[in-house]
Amino acid sequence: MKTPMFLLGIVLSSMFSSAHAADFTPLMTHIAAPQEEAKDSTLGFKVIGHFPQEYALDAKLDESRKLAFLSFIQPEQSGIRVIDLSNPESPNEISTYLTGSLFPRDFVVSDSGKRLYVLTDRDLQIVDTENPKFPKVLGTYDIRGDDFRIVGVSKEGGRLYVYERGHLKILDVKDTGPLKEVGRLKLNGRFQAIYVSPTDQFAYFANDKNLYSLNIRNPRRPRIVASMPLVALGSYGNTGPLTASDDGDLIVIGDFDQFNPAVSNLRLAQLDSKGGLSVLMGGMLNLKSRGGYSIQLRGRNRSLYLMTPEEGLIKISVSERKALVFEGGMRVPMSKQIGTFGRGGFYVSKDEKQVVVPITVRHGEDIATIGGLTIYGRD
């Protein structure tokens, strides 16, 4: 089997000044049963549990209460399973919330895990999960058309951030009943990606030309504070996932070309002391997957995890901020569609000892019955 290279290089302005290459052993691309696929892991993970669910879509975790929320679709309804992970070797469903719609487009969980915000094909629903055995609807928000996205939720669950028809909207979700819009910001250009800090301090937005830094401390007066041309990041308008460190000074932005995934890349940028944006470095990803990729920062923002349908899970060290260093990978069978805008698709626990992946394995155009939530663990 031919071994491709995982190419990572340092970016200065829009040019590569040097290149760093690390041997990258290809992860198995054939589909295997969930009980077998972790044997190729170089990260030390192994399968420790599996919850079966056909047509599984996405998963979110409430680590403090050891709960998982798994969205799914079925021929006549859609919903979210609430799964007890206190014994990860035997995950157990404790309740199911049915959305009353055919398709759950997205959902997010507040940091406390006591609220779900579920976007369906017709509305946005606030669901109280303080008692996970009996989830209940607290309020709804009507949506118009498909140009509506949930883009963030505050750590305490007091604000919900959505993108709709060229605007970042801030919704007050402290009270029960209908959602109330308290502020909005016009965002020009073709939407590419957005990241909102759960601390209610900052956000980053990318259109087809620029990366913007947003100040959202005052929800009634959000504003743009800095911008940078994407060409300075080596990106040419195919922006993929976007995320940032907890303090906002490290920004990770991906570039993805579905027609030529081998030229996809990652870039690191920073927010400097004067509030401006500047390039740190970046590198090219020699990917095979045309299904996009998702990213998460962990390990006090020193580790970047990347997931694709073909390569599986990849860990990259960004601790030095001078080089992107490949640290290992793990083959994971999953759907050809990765979570949107850098969220979803997988979840790495904060201590990096567990990975939870919603799986819907595809054979050609048919969806197989190998599906559900798979839990990986390591010592």
C-alpha positions as CSV (number, residue, x, y, z in Angstrom):
1,M,0.0,0.0,0.0
2,K,1.4,3.4,-1.0
3,T,2.1,5.7,1.9
4,P,1.0,9.3,1.3
5,M,2.6,12.2,3.0
6,F,0.9,14.5,5.5
7,L,2.4,17.8,4.4
8,L,2.5,20.7,6.8
9,G,4.4,23.9,6.1
10,I,5.0,27.3,7.7
11,V,3.1,30.2,6.1
12,L,4.4,33.7,5.9
13,S,1.9,36.1,4.3
14,S,0.5,34.1,1.4
15,M,3.6,32.2,0.6
16,F,5.2,29.0,2.0
17,S,8.6,29.9,3.4
18,S,9.5,26.4,4.4
19,A,8.0,23.0,4.6
20,H,7.8,20.4,7.3
21,A,6.8,16.8,6.3
22,A,5.9,13.9,8.6
23,D,5.4,10.3,7.5
24,F,1.7,9.6,7.5
25,T,0.6,6.0,7.6
26,P,-2.7,5.8,5.7
27,L,-5.6,4.8,7.8
28,M,-7.8,1.9,6.5
29,T,-10.4,3.2,4.2
30,H,-12.6,0.1,4.0
31,I,-15.7,-0.2,6.2
32,A,-15.5,-2.4,9.2
33,A,-17.9,-3.2,12.0
34,P,-17.6,-0.8,14.9
35,Q,-16.3,-3.5,17.3
36,E,-13.2,-4.0,15.1
37,E,-12.2,-0.6,13.6
38,A,-10.0,0.8,16.4
39,K,-7.2,-1.8,15.9
40,D,-5.4,0.6,13.5
41,S,-5.2,3.4,16.1
42,T,-1.8,5.0,16.8
43,L,-3.4,7.2,19.4
44,G,-4.1,4.3,21.9
45,F,-7.9,4.4,21.6
46,K,-10.0,1.3,21.5
47,V,-13.8,0.7,21.3
48,I,-15.3,0.4,24.7
49,G,-19.0,0.7,23.9
50,H,-21.6,1.1,21.2
51,F,-25.2,2.3,21.2
52,P,-27.1,1.0,18.1
53,Q,-29.1,3.5,16.2
54,E,-30.0,3.5,12.5
55,Y,-29.7,6.8,10.6
56,A,-27.6,8.4,13.4
57,L,-26.7,12.0,12.5
58,D,-24.8,13.9,15.2
59,A,-23.8,13.6,18.9
60,K,-23.1,16.1,21.7
61,L,-21.9,15.4,25.2
62,D,-22.7,16.6,28.7
63,E,-19.5,15.5,30.4
64,S,-20.4,16.6,33.9
65,R,-23.5,14.4,33.9
66,K,-22.0,11.7,31.7
67,L,-24.8,12.0,29.1
68,A,-24.8,11.9,25.3
69,F,-27.4,13.4,23.0
70,L,-27.7,11.6,19.7
71,S,-29.8,13.0,16.8
72,F,-31.4,10.6,14.3
73,I,-33.9,10.4,11.5
74,Q,-36.5,7.7,10.8
75,P,-39.0,7.5,7.9
76,E,-41.8,9.4,9.7
77,Q,-40.1,11.3,12.6
78,S,-36.8,12.6,13.9
79,G,-35.5,13.1,17.4
80,I,-32.7,13.0,19.9
81,R,-31.8,10.1,22.2
82,V,-30.6,10.9,25.7
83,I,-28.0,8.2,26.5
84,D,-26.5,7.5,29.9
85,L,-22.7,7.0,29.6
86,S,-21.9,6.5,33.3
87,N,-20.9,3.0,32.2
88,P,-19.4,3.6,28.7
89,E,-19.1,-0.2,28.1
90,S,-22.9,-0.4,28.2
91,P,-24.5,2.9,27.1
92,N,-28.2,3.0,28.1
93,E,-31.0,5.1,26.6
94,I,-32.9,7.0,29.3
95,S,-35.3,9.0,27.1
96,T,-36.1,10.2,23.6
97,Y,-37.2,13.6,22.5
98,L,-39.2,13.7,19.3
99,T,-39.0,17.0,17.3
100,G,-42.3,16.7,15.5
101,S,-40.5,17.2,12.2
102,L,-39.0,15.1,9.5
103,F,-35.4,16.3,9.9
104,P,-33.3,17.7,12.7
105,R,-30.9,20.0,10.8
106,D,-28.7,20.7,13.8
107,F,-28.6,21.0,17.6
108,V,-26.4,22.4,20.3
109,V,-26.2,21.7,24.0
110,S,-25.5,24.4,26.7
111,D,-22.3,23.9,28.7
112,S,-24.4,22.8,31.7
113,G,-26.1,20.2,29.6
114,K,-29.5,21.3,30.9
115,R,-30.7,22.9,27.6
116,L,-30.9,21.6,24.0
117,Y,-31.4,24.0,21.1
118,V,-32.8,22.0,18.2
119,L,-33.1,23.3,14.6
120,T,-35.7,21.5,12.6
121,D,-37.0,22.0,9.0
122,R,-39.6,24.5,10.4
123,D,-38.5,26.0,13.7
124,L,-35.9,26.3,16.5
125,Q,-36.9,24.5,19.7
126,I,-35.6,25.1,23.3
127,V,-35.7,21.8,25.2
128,D,-35.2,21.6,29.0
129,T,-33.1,18.5,29.9
130,E,-32.5,19.3,33.6
131,N,-34.3,16.0,34.2
132,P,-32.9,14.0,31.4
133,K,-35.6,11.3,31.8
134,F,-38.3,13.8,30.8
135,P,-37.1,16.4,28.3
136,K,-39.7,19.1,27.6
137,V,-40.1,22.1,25.2
138,L,-39.7,25.5,26.8
139,G,-40.2,27.6,23.7
140,T,-39.9,27.9,19.9
141,Y,-38.6,30.4,17.3
142,D,-40.1,30.4,13.8
143,I,-37.6,30.3,11.0
144,R,-37.9,31.2,7.3
145,G,-36.1,29.3,4.6
146,D,-32.9,27.3,4.7
147,D,-30.5,30.1,5.4
148,F,-30.7,29.7,9.1
149,R,-27.9,28.2,11.3
150,I,-27.3,27.7,15.0
151,V,-23.7,29.0,15.5
152,G,-23.2,29.1,19.2
153,V,-24.6,29.0,22.7
154,S,-23.2,30.8,25.8
155,K,-21.6,28.8,28.6
156,E,-24.4,29.4,31.0
157,G,-27.1,29.0,28.4
158,G,-28.2,32.7,28.6
159,R,-27.6,33.5,24.9
160,L,-28.1,31.7,21.7
161,Y,-26.4,32.8,18.5
162,V,-27.9,32.1,15.1
163,Y,-27.0,33.2,11.5
164,E,-29.9,34.1,9.3
165,R,-29.9,35.8,5.9
166,G,-26.7,37.7,6.3
167,H,-27.0,38.6,10.0
168,L,-25.6,37.3,13.3
169,K,-28.5,37.4,15.7
170,I,-28.3,37.2,19.4
171,L,-31.3,35.6,21.2
172,D,-32.1,35.8,24.9
173,V,-32.9,32.3,26.1
174,K,-32.8,32.9,29.9
175,D,-36.5,32.8,30.2
176,T,-39.1,30.2,29.1
177,G,-41.5,31.0,26.3
178,P,-40.8,32.6,22.9
179,L,-37.2,33.5,22.1
180,K,-36.3,37.2,22.1
181,E,-33.8,38.8,19.7
182,V,-31.7,41.3,21.7
183,G,-29.1,42.2,19.1
184,R,-27.9,41.6,15.5
185,L,-24.9,42.4,13.3
186,K,-24.9,42.6,9.5
187,L,-22.3,40.3,8.0
188,N,-21.5,41.0,4.3
189,G,-20.3,38.5,1.7
190,R,-21.0,34.9,1.0
191,F,-21.2,32.9,4.3
192,Q,-18.3,30.4,4.8
193,A,-17.9,29.7,8.5
194,I,-18.4,31.2,11.9
195,Y,-17.2,30.5,15.4
196,V,-18.8,32.0,18.6
197,S,-17.1,31.8,21.9
198,P,-19.1,30.2,24.7
199,T,-17.8,33.0,27.0
200,D,-19.9,35.7,25.2
201,Q,-16.8,37.7,24.5
202,F,-15.8,37.3,20.8
203,A,-16.6,35.6,17.5
204,Y,-14.9,35.0,14.2
205,F,-16.6,35.1,10.8
206,A,-15.3,34.1,7.4
207,N,-17.0,35.1,4.1
208,D,-15.5,34.3,0.7
209,K,-12.9,37.1,1.0
210,N,-12.1,37.9,4.6
211,L,-11.8,36.7,8.2
212,Y,-13.4,39.0,10.7
213,S,-13.0,39.4,14.5
214,L,-16.3,40.3,16.3
215,N,-16.8,41.8,19.8
216,I,-20.0,40.4,21.3
217,R,-19.6,41.4,24.9
218,N,-22.6,43.8,24.7
219,P,-25.3,41.7,23.1
220,R,-27.2,44.8,22.0
221,R,-24.3,46.3,20.1
222,P,-22.1,43.5,18.6
223,R,-19.4,45.0,16.3
224,I,-16.6,44.1,13.9
225,V,-13.2,45.0,15.4
226,A,-10.7,43.6,12.9
227,S,-10.4,41.8,9.6
228,M,-7.8,40.0,7.4
229,P,-8.0,39.0,3.8
230,L,-8.2,35.2,3.5
231,V,-5.6,35.2,0.8
232,A,-3.1,36.2,3.6
233,L,-3.9,32.8,5.1
234,G,-3.3,31.0,1.9
235,S,-7.1,30.4,1.5
236,Y,-9.0,31.2,-1.7
237,G,-12.6,31.3,-0.7
238,N,-13.1,27.6,0.1
239,T,-13.2,28.1,3.8
240,G,-13.9,25.0,5.8
241,P,-14.1,24.6,9.6
242,L,-13.3,27.4,11.9
243,T,-12.6,27.3,15.7
244,A,-10.6,29.3,18.3
245,S,-9.0,28.9,21.7
246,D,-10.9,29.7,24.9
247,D,-9.2,33.1,25.2
248,G,-9.7,33.8,21.5
249,D,-6.0,34.6,20.7
250,L,-5.5,31.4,18.6
251,I,-7.7,30.9,15.6
252,V,-7.7,27.7,13.5
253,I,-9.2,28.1,10.0
254,G,-9.5,25.3,7.4
255,D,-9.6,25.5,3.6
256,F,-11.3,22.6,1.8
257,D,-11.6,21.9,-1.9
258,Q,-14.0,19.0,-2.4
259,F,-12.9,18.5,-6.0
260,N,-9.2,18.3,-5.0
261,P,-9.1,17.5,-1.3
262,A,-5.3,16.9,-1.4
263,V,-4.8,20.7,-1.5
264,S,-6.9,21.4,1.5
265,N,-5.0,23.2,4.3
266,L,-5.1,24.4,7.9
267,R,-4.0,27.9,9.0
268,L,-3.3,29.4,12.4
269,A,-3.9,33.1,13.1
270,Q,-3.8,35.1,16.3
271,L,-5.5,38.1,17.8
272,D,-2.6,40.5,18.8
273,S,-2.4,42.8,21.8
274,K,-3.8,45.7,19.7
275,G,-6.9,43.7,18.6
276,G,-5.7,43.0,15.1
277,L,-5.4,39.7,13.2
278,S,-2.2,38.3,12.0
279,V,-1.0,35.0,10.5
280,L,1.0,32.6,12.6
281,M,1.6,29.6,10.2
282,G,-0.1,26.8,8.4
283,G,0.2,23.8,6.2
284,M,-1.3,21.6,3.6
285,L,-3.4,18.5,4.3
286,N,-2.9,15.7,1.8
287,L,-6.5,14.4,2.2
288,K,-8.4,11.9,0.1
289,S,-11.8,12.5,1.6
290,R,-14.3,14.6,-0.4
291,G,-16.7,14.7,2.6
292,G,-15.1,17.6,4.4
293,Y,-13.6,17.6,7.8
294,S,-14.3,18.7,11.4
295,I,-11.9,20.1,14.0
296,Q,-11.8,20.5,17.8
297,L,-9.2,22.1,20.0
298,R,-8.3,20.2,23.2
299,G,-5.5,19.9,25.8
300,R,-5.5,23.6,26.8
301,N,-5.5,24.5,23.1
302,R,-2.3,22.5,22.4
303,S,-3.9,19.6,20.5
304,L,-6.0,19.9,17.4
305,Y,-8.2,16.9,16.5
306,L,-9.4,16.6,12.9
307,M,-11.9,14.0,11.6
308,T,-12.6,13.1,8.0
309,P,-14.7,10.2,6.5
310,E,-11.7,8.6,4.8
311,E,-8.7,9.3,7.1
312,G,-10.6,9.0,10.3
313,L,-9.4,10.8,13.4
314,I,-6.1,12.7,13.2
315,K,-4.3,14.4,16.1
316,I,-2.1,17.4,15.4
317,S,0.0,19.3,17.9
318,V,-0.2,23.1,17.8
319,S,1.5,23.7,21.1
320,E,4.6,25.5,19.6
321,R,2.5,27.6,17.2
322,K,5.5,27.4,14.9
323,A,4.9,24.0,13.4
324,L,2.0,21.6,12.9
325,V,3.1,18.2,14.1
326,F,1.2,15.0,13.2
327,E,0.9,12.9,16.4
328,G,-1.2,9.9,15.2
329,G,-4.5,8.7,13.8
330,M,-7.3,6.2,14.1
331,R,-9.5,4.7,11.5
332,V,-13.2,5.4,12.0
333,P,-16.1,4.2,9.9
334,M,-18.7,6.9,9.5
335,S,-21.0,8.8,7.3
336,K,-19.6,10.6,4.2
337,Q,-21.0,13.8,5.7
338,I,-19.0,15.5,8.5
339,G,-20.5,17.9,11.0
340,T,-21.1,21.4,9.6
341,F,-18.8,24.4,10.1
342,G,-16.3,22.7,12.4
343,R,-18.8,21.3,14.9
344,G,-20.3,17.9,15.1
345,G,-19.2,14.7,13.5
346,F,-17.3,13.7,16.6
347,Y,-16.6,14.7,20.2
348,V,-13.3,14.5,22.1
349,S,-13.6,14.7,25.9
350,K,-11.8,17.5,27.7
351,D,-9.3,15.1,29.2
352,E,-8.7,13.5,25.8
353,K,-9.4,10.1,27.1
354,Q,-12.7,9.4,25.3
355,V,-13.9,10.0,21.7
356,V,-17.6,9.7,20.8
357,V,-18.5,9.3,17.2
358,P,-22.0,9.0,15.6
359,I,-21.8,6.5,12.8
360,T,-24.0,5.9,9.8
361,V,-22.0,3.6,7.5
362,R,-22.7,3.9,3.8
363,H,-22.3,1.2,1.2
364,G,-22.6,3.0,-2.1
365,E,-25.9,4.9,-2.1
366,D,-27.5,2.7,0.6
367,I,-27.3,3.3,4.3
368,A,-26.3,0.2,6.1
369,T,-27.7,-0.9,9.5
370,I,-24.2,-0.5,11.1
371,G,-24.9,2.7,12.9
372,G,-25.3,4.5,16.2
373,L,-23.0,6.0,18.8
374,T,-19.5,4.4,19.3
375,I,-17.4,5.3,22.3
376,Y,-13.6,5.0,22.2
377,G,-11.4,5.1,25.3
378,R,-7.8,5.0,26.4
379,D,-5.9,5.0,29.7
